[in-house]
Amino acid sequence: MGALPKRRISKTRQAHKRSRYLKVKQAKMVPCPQCGSLRLAHTVCPGCGTYKGREILAAEDDAG
Ligand SMILES: [Zn+2]
């Protein structure tokens, strides 16, 4: 037999446990250096379409 928990974990304790690791999983938002709008860290900005100073997506004002 493997190790088993002696008691069932209460709803409150389970929720606390979950909240601890879910906090880490929460998406990190950073302001874009180009346009200043909040975007997901390490992603292309949805506002201006740039990442690390380089344009990745076509800009909206650019004949597109
Ligand atoms: Zn931007």
N, CA, C, O and the ligand as a Tripos MOL2 file, in Angstrom:
@<TRIPOS>MOLECULE
protein
  257   255    65     0     0
PROTEIN
NO_CHARGES

@<TRIPOS>ATOM
      1 N           0.8450   -1.2200    0.0000 N.3       1 MET1
      2 CA          0.0000    0.0000    0.0000 C.3       1 MET1
      3 C           0.8640    1.2460    0.0000 C.2       1 MET1
      4 O           1.8540    1.3470    0.7240 O.2       1 MET1
      5 N           0.4710    2.1610   -0.8080 N.am      2 GLY2
      6 CA          1.1760    3.4380   -0.8300 C.3       2 GLY2
      7 C           0.7050    4.3270    0.3010 C.2       2 GLY2
      8 O          -0.2200    3.9820    1.0360 O.2       2 GLY2
      9 N           1.3390    5.4590    0.4330 N.am      3 ALA3
     10 CA          0.9580    6.4110    1.4780 C.3       3 ALA3
     11 C          -0.3690    7.0610    1.1330 C.2       3 ALA3
     12 O          -0.5870    7.4970    0.0030 O.2       3 ALA3
     13 N          -1.2370    7.1190    2.1040 N.am      4 LEU4
     14 CA         -2.5480    7.7470    1.8900 C.3       4 LEU4
     15 C          -2.7830    8.8210    2.9560 C.2       4 LEU4
     16 O          -2.3160    8.6820    4.0860 O.2       4 LEU4
     17 N          -3.4900    9.8670    2.6120 N.am      5 PRO5
     18 CA         -3.7800   10.8960    3.6110 C.3       5 PRO5
     19 C          -4.7140   10.3520    4.6840 C.2       5 PRO5
     20 O          -5.6770    9.6490    4.3790 O.2       5 PRO5
     21 N          -4.4290   10.6770    5.9310 N.am      6 LYS6
     22 CA         -5.2250   10.1670    7.0490 C.3       6 LYS6
     23 C          -6.6200   10.7730    7.0330 C.2       6 LYS6
     24 O          -7.6180   10.1080    7.3110 O.2       6 LYS6
     25 N          -6.6540   12.0550    6.6980 N.am      7 ARG7
     26 CA         -7.9490   12.7490    6.6840 C.3       7 ARG7
     27 C          -8.1660   13.4010    5.3360 C.2       7 ARG7
     28 O          -7.2130   13.7330    4.6310 O.2       7 ARG7
     29 N          -9.4030   13.5790    4.9910 N.am      8 ARG8
     30 CA         -9.7750   14.2780    3.7810 C.3       8 ARG8
     31 C          -9.5270   15.7720    4.0120 C.2       8 ARG8
     32 O          -9.8420   16.3060    5.0760 O.2       8 ARG8
     33 N          -8.9540   16.4400    2.9960 N.am      9 ILE9
     34 CA         -8.6560   17.8720    3.1530 C.3       9 ILE9
     35 C          -9.9500   18.6760    3.0040 C.2       9 ILE9
     36 O         -10.7480   18.4280    2.0990 O.2       9 ILE9
     37 N         -10.1450   19.6400    3.9020 N.am     10 SER10
     38 CA        -11.3950   20.4150    3.9070 C.3      10 SER10
     39 C         -11.4690   21.3240    2.6820 C.2      10 SER10
     40 O         -10.4500   21.6480    2.0730 O.2      10 SER10
     41 N         -12.6730   21.7240    2.3370 N.am     11 LYS11
     42 CA        -12.8810   22.6160    1.1910 C.3      11 LYS11
     43 C         -12.0250   23.8720    1.3170 C.2      11 LYS11
     44 O         -11.4180   24.3240    0.3460 O.2      11 LYS11
     45 N         -11.9850   24.4300    2.5280 N.am     12 THR12
     46 CA        -11.2350   25.6710    2.7650 C.3      12 THR12
     47 C          -9.7420   25.4640    2.5350 C.2      12 THR12
     48 O          -9.0840   26.2690    1.8760 O.2      12 THR12
     49 N          -9.2180   24.3690    3.0920 N.am     13 ARG13
     50 CA         -7.7820   24.1080    2.9290 C.3      13 ARG13
     51 C          -7.4360   23.8160    1.4730 C.2      13 ARG13
     52 O          -6.3840   24.2340    0.9900 O.2      13 ARG13
     53 N          -8.3010   23.1110    0.7820 N.am     14 GLN14
     54 CA         -8.0580   22.8180   -0.6370 C.3      14 GLN14
     55 C          -8.0670   24.1140   -1.4450 C.2      14 GLN14
     56 O          -7.2440   24.3030   -2.3400 O.2      14 GLN14
     57 N          -9.0140   25.0140   -1.1170 N.am     15 ALA15
     58 CA         -9.1040   26.2890   -1.8320 C.3      15 ALA15
     59 C          -7.8570   27.1300   -1.5800 C.2      15 ALA15
     60 O          -7.3470   27.7910   -2.4850 O.2      15 ALA15
     61 N          -7.3700   27.0990   -0.3350 N.am     16 HIS16
     62 CA         -6.1630   27.8600   -0.0050 C.3      16 HIS16
     63 C          -4.9750   27.3440   -0.8090 C.2      16 HIS16
     64 O          -4.2130   28.1140   -1.3930 O.2      16 HIS16
     65 N          -4.8400   26.0110   -0.8210 N.am     17 LYS17
     66 CA         -3.7560   25.3610   -1.5330 C.3      17 LYS17
     67 C          -3.7970   25.7660   -3.0120 C.2      17 LYS17
     68 O          -2.7810   26.1200   -3.6100 O.2      17 LYS17
     69 N          -5.0090   25.7000   -3.5780 N.am     18 ARG18
     70 CA         -5.1840   26.0040   -5.0070 C.3      18 ARG18
     71 C          -4.8160   27.4640   -5.2950 C.2      18 ARG18
     72 O          -4.1560   27.7690   -6.2880 O.2      18 ARG18
     73 N          -5.2590   28.3560   -4.4040 N.am     19 SER19
     74 CA         -5.0100   29.7840   -4.6300 C.3      19 SER19
     75 C          -3.5200   30.0780   -4.6350 C.2      19 SER19
     76 O          -3.0620   31.0000   -5.3090 O.2      19 SER19
     77 N          -2.7590   29.2780   -3.8700 N.am     20 ARG20
     78 CA         -1.3220   29.5180   -3.8100 C.3      20 ARG20
     79 C          -0.6640   29.2360   -5.1570 C.2      20 ARG20
     80 O           0.1500   30.0390   -5.6150 O.2      20 ARG20
     81 N          -0.9920   28.1240   -5.8010 N.am     21 TYR21
     82 CA         -0.3140   27.8560   -7.0740 C.3      21 TYR21
     83 C          -0.9570   28.5690   -8.2470 C.2      21 TYR21
     84 O          -0.3110   28.8110   -9.2660 O.2      21 TYR21
     85 N          -2.2570   28.9120   -8.1000 N.am     22 LEU22
     86 CA         -2.8960   29.6470   -9.1920 C.3      22 LEU22
     87 C          -2.3450   31.0580   -9.2970 C.2      22 LEU22
     88 O          -2.3370   31.6530  -10.3750 O.2      22 LEU22
     89 N          -1.8800   31.5930   -8.1640 N.am     23 LYS23
     90 CA         -1.3160   32.9360   -8.1680 C.3      23 LYS23
     91 C          -0.0730   32.9770   -9.0580 C.2      23 LYS23
     92 O           0.1630   33.9520   -9.7710 O.2      23 LYS23
     93 N           0.7180   31.9000   -9.0040 N.am     24 VAL24
     94 CA          1.9380   31.8140   -9.8090 C.3      24 VAL24
     95 C           1.5810   31.7280  -11.2890 C.2      24 VAL24
     96 O           2.2610   32.2920  -12.1470 O.2      24 VAL24
     97 N           0.4850   30.9990  -11.5640 N.am     25 LYS25
     98 CA          0.0820   30.7920  -12.9480 C.3      25 LYS25
     99 C          -0.5210   32.0380  -13.5870 C.2      25 LYS25
    100 O          -0.6640   32.1060  -14.8070 O.2      25 LYS25
    101 N          -0.8790   33.0360  -12.7520 N.am     26 GLN26
    102 CA         -1.5520   34.2150  -13.2770 C.3      26 GLN26
    103 C          -0.6950   34.9170  -14.3400 C.2      26 GLN26
    104 O           0.5120   35.0820  -14.1700 O.2      26 GLN26
    105 N          -1.3260   35.3140  -15.4070 N.am     27 ALA27
    106 CA         -0.6150   35.9490  -16.5060 C.3      27 ALA27
    107 C          -0.0210   37.2850  -16.0680 C.2      27 ALA27
    108 O          -0.6720   38.0740  -15.3840 O.2      27 ALA27
    109 N           1.2070   37.5220  -16.4680 N.am     28 LYS28
    110 CA          1.8820   38.7580  -16.0960 C.3      28 LYS28
    111 C           1.6880   39.7980  -17.1950 C.2      28 LYS28
    112 O           2.0000   39.5540  -18.3610 O.2      28 LYS28
    113 N           1.1710   40.9540  -16.8060 N.am     29 MET29
    114 CA          0.9330   42.0180  -17.7740 C.3      29 MET29
    115 C           1.9870   43.1010  -17.5980 C.2      29 MET29
    116 O           2.2680   43.5400  -16.4830 O.2      29 MET29
    117 N           2.5630   43.5220  -18.7130 N.am     30 VAL30
    118 CA          3.5610   44.5900  -18.6680 C.3      30 VAL30
    119 C           3.1670   45.6750  -19.6640 C.2      30 VAL30
    120 O           2.5730   45.3670  -20.6970 O.2      30 VAL30
    121 N           3.4850   46.9480  -19.3770 N.am     31 PRO31
    122 CA          3.1800   48.0160  -20.3340 C.3      31 PRO31
    123 C           4.1100   47.9490  -21.5380 C.2      31 PRO31
    124 O           5.3170   47.7560  -21.3920 O.2      31 PRO31
    125 N           3.5440   48.1080  -22.7200 N.am     32 CYS32
    126 CA          4.3230   48.0650  -23.9490 C.3      32 CYS32
    127 C           5.2260   49.2970  -24.0510 C.2      32 CYS32
    128 O           4.7560   50.4150  -23.8390 O.2      32 CYS32
    129 N           6.5180   49.1160  -24.3710 N.am     33 PRO33
    130 CA          7.4230   50.2500  -24.5000 C.3      33 PRO33
    131 C           7.1020   51.1370  -25.6960 C.2      33 PRO33
    132 O           7.4920   52.3050  -25.7250 O.2      33 PRO33
    133 N           6.3980   50.5970  -26.6760 N.am     34 GLN34
    134 CA          6.0630   51.3470  -27.8880 C.3      34 GLN34
    135 C           4.8270   52.2220  -27.6860 C.2      34 GLN34
    136 O           4.8710   53.4360  -27.8840 O.2      34 GLN34
    137 N           3.7080   51.5750  -27.2830 N.am     35 CYS35
    138 CA          2.4600   52.3170  -27.2050 C.3      35 CYS35
    139 C           1.9530   52.4770  -25.7770 C.2      35 CYS35
    140 O           1.0090   53.2320  -25.5480 O.2      35 CYS35
    141 N           2.5570   51.7820  -24.8090 N.am     36 GLY36
    142 CA          2.1860   51.9720  -23.4170 C.3      36 GLY36
    143 C           0.9870   51.1760  -22.9510 C.2      36 GLY36
    144 O           0.6400   51.2190  -21.7710 O.2      36 GLY36
    145 N           0.3370   50.4380  -23.8660 N.am     37 SER37
    146 CA         -0.8160   49.6490  -23.4400 C.3      37 SER37
    147 C          -0.3580   48.3470  -22.7900 C.2      37 SER37
    148 O           0.7100   47.8290  -23.1150 O.2      37 SER37
    149 N          -1.1630   47.8230  -21.8780 N.am     38 LEU38
    150 CA         -0.7930   46.6040  -21.1870 C.3      38 LEU38
    151 C          -0.8790   45.4100  -22.1320 C.2      38 LEU38
    152 O          -1.8340   45.2580  -22.8940 O.2      38 LEU38
    153 N           0.1310   44.5850  -22.0580 N.am     39 ARG39
    154 CA          0.1470   43.3740  -22.8710 C.3      39 ARG39
    155 C           0.7310   42.2580  -22.0330 C.2      39 ARG39
    156 O           1.3230   42.5080  -20.9830 O.2      39 ARG39
    157 N           0.5660   41.0200  -22.4920 N.am     40 LEU40
    158 CA          1.1300   39.8610  -21.8320 C.3      40 LEU40
    159 C           2.6500   39.9020  -21.9680 C.2      40 LEU40
    160 O           3.1680   40.2220  -23.0380 O.2      40 LEU40
    161 N           3.3640   39.5820  -20.8960 N.am     41 ALA41
    162 CA          4.8190   39.5910  -20.9590 C.3      41 ALA41
    163 C           5.3170   38.5640  -21.9760 C.2      41 ALA41
    164 O           4.7180   37.4980  -22.1210 O.2      41 ALA41
    165 N           6.3900   38.8710  -22.6700 N.am     42 HIS42
    166 CA          7.0230   38.0020  -23.6750 C.3      42 HIS42
    167 C           6.0840   37.6650  -24.8370 C.2      42 HIS42
    168 O           6.1640   36.5790  -25.4130 O.2      42 HIS42
    169 N           5.2030   38.5950  -25.1720 N.am     43 THR43
    170 CA          4.3300   38.3820  -26.3250 C.3      43 THR43
    171 C           4.3340   39.6280  -27.2020 C.2      43 THR43
    172 O           4.7350   40.7060  -26.7640 O.2      43 THR43
    173 N           3.8890   39.4720  -28.4310 N.am     44 VAL44
    174 CA          3.7480   40.6030  -29.3350 C.3      44 VAL44
    175 C           2.6030   41.4830  -28.8260 C.2      44 VAL44
    176 O           1.5590   40.9760  -28.4160 O.2      44 VAL44
    177 N           2.8050   42.7970  -28.8550 N.am     45 CYS45
    178 CA          1.7800   43.7270  -28.3850 C.3      45 CYS45
    179 C           0.5910   43.7350  -29.3540 C.2      45 CYS45
    180 O           0.7740   43.9210  -30.5570 O.2      45 CYS45
    181 N          -0.6220   43.5330  -28.8360 N.am     46 PRO46
    182 CA         -1.7960   43.5500  -29.7130 C.3      46 PRO46
    183 C          -2.1360   44.9610  -30.2060 C.2      46 PRO46
    184 O          -2.8380   45.1220  -31.2040 O.2      46 PRO46
    185 N          -1.6390   45.9700  -29.5050 N.am     47 GLY47
    186 CA         -1.9490   47.3580  -29.8590 C.3      47 GLY47
    187 C          -1.1380   47.8270  -31.0520 C.2      47 GLY47
    188 O          -1.7010   48.3490  -32.0140 O.2      47 GLY47
    189 N           0.1980   47.6470  -31.0040 N.am     48 CYS48
    190 CA          1.0450   48.1730  -32.0660 C.3      48 CYS48
    191 C           1.7620   47.0480  -32.8290 C.2      48 CYS48
    192 O           2.4250   47.3190  -33.8300 O.2      48 CYS48
    193 N           1.6430   45.8100  -32.3820 N.am     49 GLY49
    194 CA          2.2080   44.6850  -33.1110 C.3      49 GLY49
    195 C           3.7240   44.6090  -33.0790 C.2      49 GLY49
    196 O           4.3390   44.1050  -34.0190 O.2      49 GLY49
    197 N           4.3340   45.1020  -32.0080 N.am     50 THR50
    198 CA          5.7880   45.0350  -31.9250 C.3      50 THR50
    199 C           6.2150   44.1540  -30.7630 C.2      50 THR50
    200 O           5.4670   43.9620  -29.8050 O.2      50 THR50
    201 N           7.4200   43.6220  -30.8580 N.am     51 TYR51
    202 CA          8.0090   42.8450  -29.7850 C.3      51 TYR51
    203 C           9.4970   43.1310  -29.7590 C.2      51 TYR51
    204 O          10.1780   42.9880  -30.7740 O.2      51 TYR51
    205 N          10.0100   43.5380  -28.5910 N.am     52 LYS52
    206 CA         11.4200   43.8950  -28.4260 C.3      52 LYS52
    207 C          11.8690   44.9350  -29.4630 C.2      52 LYS52
    208 O          12.9740   44.8410  -29.9980 O.2      52 LYS52
    209 N          11.0230   45.9090  -29.7390 N.am     53 GLY53
    210 CA         11.3850   46.9980  -30.6330 C.3      53 GLY53
    211 C          11.2260   46.6850  -32.1000 C.2      53 GLY53
    212 O          11.3320   47.5720  -32.9470 O.2      53 GLY53
    213 N          10.9650   45.3910  -32.4140 N.am     54 ARG54
    214 CA         10.7930   45.0240  -33.8150 C.3      54 ARG54
    215 C           9.3150   44.8430  -34.1190 C.2      54 ARG54
    216 O           8.5620   44.3310  -33.2900 O.2      54 ARG54
    217 N           8.9040   45.2620  -35.3030 N.am     55 GLU55
    218 CA          7.5160   45.0840  -35.6970 C.3      55 GLU55
    219 C           7.2940   43.6690  -36.2140 C.2      55 GLU55
    220 O           7.9780   43.2170  -37.1330 O.2      55 GLU55
    221 N           6.3500   42.9910  -35.6270 N.am     56 ILE56
    222 CA          6.0740   41.6100  -36.0230 C.3      56 ILE56
    223 C           4.7970   41.5620  -36.8650 C.2      56 ILE56
    224 O           4.7710   40.9940  -37.9570 O.2      56 ILE56
    225 N           3.7460   42.1690  -36.3270 N.am     57 LEU57
    226 CA          2.4850   42.1830  -37.0470 C.3      57 LEU57
    227 C           2.3750   43.4910  -37.8280 C.2      57 LEU57
    228 O           3.0040   44.4870  -37.4690 O.2      57 LEU57
    229 N           1.5860   43.4880  -38.8840 N.am     58 ALA58
    230 CA          1.3860   44.7010  -39.6760 C.3      58 ALA58
    231 C           0.6520   45.7400  -38.8450 C.2      58 ALA58
    232 O          -0.3730   45.4490  -38.2300 O.2      58 ALA58
    233 N           1.1840   46.9490  -38.8330 N.am     59 ALA59
    234 CA          0.5440   48.0320  -38.0800 C.3      59 ALA59
    235 C          -0.7660   48.4340  -38.7650 C.2      59 ALA59
    236 O          -0.8990   48.3720  -39.9870 O.2      59 ALA59
    237 N          -1.7400   48.8530  -37.9190 N.am     60 GLU60
    238 CA         -3.0620   49.1400  -38.4660 C.3      60 GLU60
    239 C          -3.0870   50.3770  -39.3700 C.2      60 GLU60
    240 O          -3.8500   50.4490  -40.3330 O.2      60 GLU60
    241 N          -2.2250   51.3520  -39.0300 N.am     61 ASP61
    242 CA         -2.2250   52.5850  -39.8270 C.3      61 ASP61
    243 C          -1.3730   52.4400  -41.1020 C.2      61 ASP61
    244 O          -1.2110   53.3930  -41.8630 O.2      61 ASP61
    245 N          -0.8440   51.2500  -41.3140 N.am     62 ASP62
    246 CA          0.0860   51.0350  -42.4080 C.3      62 ASP62
    247 C          -0.6090   50.3600  -43.5950 C.2      62 ASP62
    248 O          -0.3730   49.1820  -43.8640 O.2      62 ASP62
    249 N          -1.4320   51.0780  -44.2770 N.am     63 ALA63
    250 CA         -2.0850   50.6370  -45.5190 C.3      63 ALA63
    251 C          -2.6250   49.2070  -45.4580 C.2      63 ALA63
    252 O          -2.6420   48.5150  -46.4770 O.2      63 ALA63
    253 N          -3.0510   48.7680  -44.3190 N.am     64 GLY64
    254 CA         -3.5220   47.4270  -44.2240 C.3      64 GLY64
    255 C          -4.9350   47.4050  -43.7980 C.2      64 GLY64
    256 O          -5.5210   46.3320  -43.6580 O.2      64 GLY64
    257 ZN          2.3720   48.3510  -28.1740 Zn       65 ZN65
@<TRIPOS>BOND
     1     1     2 1
     2     2     3 1
     3     3     4 2
     4     3     5 am
     5     5     6 1
     6     6     7 1
     7     7     8 2
     8     7     9 am
     9     9    10 1
    10    10    11 1
    11    11    12 2
    12    11    13 am
    13    13    14 1
    14    14    15 1
    15    15    16 2
    16    15    17 am
    17    17    18 1
    18    18    19 1
    19    19    20 2
    20    19    21 am
    21    21    22 1
    22    22    23 1
    23    23    24 2
    24    23    25 am
    25    25    26 1
    26    26    27 1
    27    27    28 2
    28    27    29 am
    29    29    30 1
    30    30    31 1
    31    31    32 2
    32    31    33 am
    33    33    34 1
    34    34    35 1
    35    35    36 2
    36    35    37 am
    37    37    38 1
    38    38    39 1
    39    39    40 2
    40    39    41 am
    41    41    42 1
    42    42    43 1
    43    43    44 2
    44    43    45 am
    45    45    46 1
    46    46    47 1
    47    47    48 2
    48    47    49 am
    49    49    50 1
    50    50    51 1
    51    51    52 2
    52    51    53 am
    53    53    54 1
    54    54    55 1
    55    55    56 2
    56    55    57 am
    57    57    58 1
    58    58    59 1
    59    59    60 2
    60    59    61 am
    61    61    62 1
    62    62    63 1
    63    63    64 2
    64    63    65 am
    65    65    66 1
    66    66    67 1
    67    67    68 2
    68    67    69 am
    69    69    70 1
    70    70    71 1
    71    71    72 2
    72    71    73 am
    73    73    74 1
    74    74    75 1
    75    75    76 2
    76    75    77 am
    77    77    78 1
    78    78    79 1
    79    79    80 2
    80    79    81 am
    81    81    82 1
    82    82    83 1
    83    83    84 2
    84    83    85 am
    85    85    86 1
    86    86    87 1
    87    87    88 2
    88    87    89 am
    89    89    90 1
    90    90    91 1
    91    91    92 2
    92    91    93 am
    93    93    94 1
    94    94    95 1
    95    95    96 2
    96    95    97 am
    97    97    98 1
    98    98    99 1
    99    99   100 2
   100    99   101 am
   101   101   102 1
   102   102   103 1
   103   103   104 2
   104   103   105 am
   105   105   106 1
   106   106   107 1
   107   107   108 2
   108   107   109 am
   109   109   110 1
   110   110   111 1
   111   111   112 2
   112   111   113 am
   113   113   114 1
   114   114   115 1
   115   115   116 2
   116   115   117 am
   117   117   118 1
   118   118   119 1
   119   119   120 2
   120   119   121 am
   121   121   122 1
   122   122   123 1
   123   123   124 2
   124   123   125 am
   125   125   126 1
   126   126   127 1
   127   127   128 2
   128   127   129 am
   129   129   130 1
   130   130   131 1
   131   131   132 2
   132   131   133 am
   133   133   134 1
   134   134   135 1
   135   135   136 2
   136   135   137 am
   137   137   138 1
   138   138   139 1
   139   139   140 2
   140   139   141 am
   141   141   142 1
   142   142   143 1
   143   143   144 2
   144   143   145 am
   145   145   146 1
   146   146   147 1
   147   147   148 2
   148   147   149 am
   149   149   150 1
   150   150   151 1
   151   151   152 2
   152   151   153 am
   153   153   154 1
   154   154   155 1
   155   155   156 2
   156   155   157 am
   157   157   158 1
   158   158   159 1
   159   159   160 2
   160   159   161 am
   161   161   162 1
   162   162   163 1
   163   163   164 2
   164   163   165 am
   165   165   166 1
   166   166   167 1
   167   167   168 2
   168   167   169 am
   169   169   170 1
   170   170   171 1
   171   171   172 2
   172   171   173 am
   173   173   174 1
   174   174   175 1
   175   175   176 2
   176   175   177 am
   177   177   178 1
   178   178   179 1
   179   179   180 2
   180   179   181 am
   181   181   182 1
   182   182   183 1
   183   183   184 2
   184   183   185 am
   185   185   186 1
   186   186   187 1
   187   187   188 2
   188   187   189 am
   189   189   190 1
   190   190   191 1
   191   191   192 2
   192   191   193 am
   193   193   194 1
   194   194   195 1
   195   195   196 2
   196   195   197 am
   197   197   198 1
   198   198   199 1
   199   199   200 2
   200   199   201 am
   201   201   202 1
   202   202   203 1
   203   203   204 2
   204   203   205 am
   205   205   206 1
   206   206   207 1
   207   207   208 2
   208   207   209 am
   209   209   210 1
   210   210   211 1
   211   211   212 2
   212   211   213 am
   213   213   214 1
   214   214   215 1
   215   215   216 2
   216   215   217 am
   217   217   218 1
   218   218   219 1
   219   219   220 2
   220   219   221 am
   221   221   222 1
   222   222   223 1
   223   223   224 2
   224   223   225 am
   225   225   226 1
   226   226   227 1
   227   227   228 2
   228   227   229 am
   229   229   230 1
   230   230   231 1
   231   231   232 2
   232   231   233 am
   233   233   234 1
   234   234   235 1
   235   235   236 2
   236   235   237 am
   237   237   238 1
   238   238   239 1
   239   239   240 2
   240   239   241 am
   241   241   242 1
   242   242   243 1
   243   243   244 2
   244   243   245 am
   245   245   246 1
   246   246   247 1
   247   247   248 2
   248   247   249 am
   249   249   250 1
   250   250   251 1
   251   251   252 2
   252   251   253 am
   253   253   254 1
   254   254   255 1
   255   255   256 2
@<TRIPOS>SUBSTRUCTURE
     1 MET1         2 RESIDUE 1 A MET
     2 GLY2         6 RESIDUE 1 A GLY
     3 ALA3        10 RESIDUE 1 A ALA
     4 LEU4        14 RESIDUE 1 A LEU
     5 PRO5        18 RESIDUE 1 A PRO
     6 LYS6        22 RESIDUE 1 A LYS
     7 ARG7        26 RESIDUE 1 A ARG
     8 ARG8        30 RESIDUE 1 A ARG
     9 ILE9        34 RESIDUE 1 A ILE
    10 SER10       38 RESIDUE 1 A SER
    11 LYS11       42 RESIDUE 1 A LYS
    12 THR12       46 RESIDUE 1 A THR
    13 ARG13       50 RESIDUE 1 A ARG
    14 GLN14       54 RESIDUE 1 A GLN
    15 ALA15       58 RESIDUE 1 A ALA
    16 HIS16       62 RESIDUE 1 A HIS
    17 LYS17       66 RESIDUE 1 A LYS
    18 ARG18       70 RESIDUE 1 A ARG
    19 SER19       74 RESIDUE 1 A SER
    20 ARG20       78 RESIDUE 1 A ARG
    21 TYR21       82 RESIDUE 1 A TYR
    22 LEU22       86 RESIDUE 1 A LEU
    23 LYS23       90 RESIDUE 1 A LYS
    24 VAL24       94 RESIDUE 1 A VAL
    25 LYS25       98 RESIDUE 1 A LYS
    26 GLN26      102 RESIDUE 1 A GLN
    27 ALA27      106 RESIDUE 1 A ALA
    28 LYS28      110 RESIDUE 1 A LYS
    29 MET29      114 RESIDUE 1 A MET
    30 VAL30      118 RESIDUE 1 A VAL
    31 PRO31      122 RESIDUE 1 A PRO
    32 CYS32      126 RESIDUE 1 A CYS
    33 PRO33      130 RESIDUE 1 A PRO
    34 GLN34      134 RESIDUE 1 A GLN
    35 CYS35      138 RESIDUE 1 A CYS
    36 GLY36      142 RESIDUE 1 A GLY
    37 SER37      146 RESIDUE 1 A SER
    38 LEU38      150 RESIDUE 1 A LEU
    39 ARG39      154 RESIDUE 1 A ARG
    40 LEU40      158 RESIDUE 1 A LEU
    41 ALA41      162 RESIDUE 1 A ALA
    42 HIS42      166 RESIDUE 1 A HIS
    43 THR43      170 RESIDUE 1 A THR
    44 VAL44      174 RESIDUE 1 A VAL
    45 CYS45      178 RESIDUE 1 A CYS
    46 PRO46      182 RESIDUE 1 A PRO
    47 GLY47      186 RESIDUE 1 A GLY
    48 CYS48      190 RESIDUE 1 A CYS
    49 GLY49      194 RESIDUE 1 A GLY
    50 THR50      198 RESIDUE 1 A THR
    51 TYR51      202 RESIDUE 1 A TYR
    52 LYS52      206 RESIDUE 1 A LYS
    53 GLY53      210 RESIDUE 1 A GLY
    54 ARG54      214 RESIDUE 1 A ARG
    55 GLU55      218 RESIDUE 1 A GLU
    56 ILE56      222 RESIDUE 1 A ILE
    57 LEU57      226 RESIDUE 1 A LEU
    58 ALA58      230 RESIDUE 1 A ALA
    59 ALA59      234 RESIDUE 1 A ALA
    60 GLU60      238 RESIDUE 1 A GLU
    61 ASP61      242 RESIDUE 1 A ASP
    62 ASP62      246 RESIDUE 1 A ASP
    63 ALA63      250 RESIDUE 1 A ALA
    64 GLY64      254 RESIDUE 1 A GLY
    65 ZN65       257 GROUP 0 **** ****
